[in-house]
């Protein structure tokens, strides 16, 4: 949901950012 949306998918983002 941040500017990191340009990287991995949302599923991986939640685990990466969380």
C-alpha positions as CSV (number, residue, x, y, z in Angstrom):
1,X,0.0,0.0,0.0
2,X,3.1,2.2,0.1
3,X,5.5,3.3,-2.6
4,X,6.8,-0.3,-2.5
5,X,4.0,-1.3,-4.8
6,X,6.5,-1.3,-7.6
7,X,8.2,-4.4,-6.2
8,X,6.8,-7.8,-5.3
9,X,3.0,-8.6,-5.3
10,X,0.8,-7.5,-2.4
11,X,0.9,-10.9,-0.8
12,X,4.7,-10.8,-0.5
13,X,4.6,-7.1,0.4
14,X,2.5,-7.7,3.5
15,X,5.0,-10.3,4.7
16,X,8.0,-8.1,3.7
17,X,6.8,-4.9,5.3
18,X,5.2,-6.6,8.3
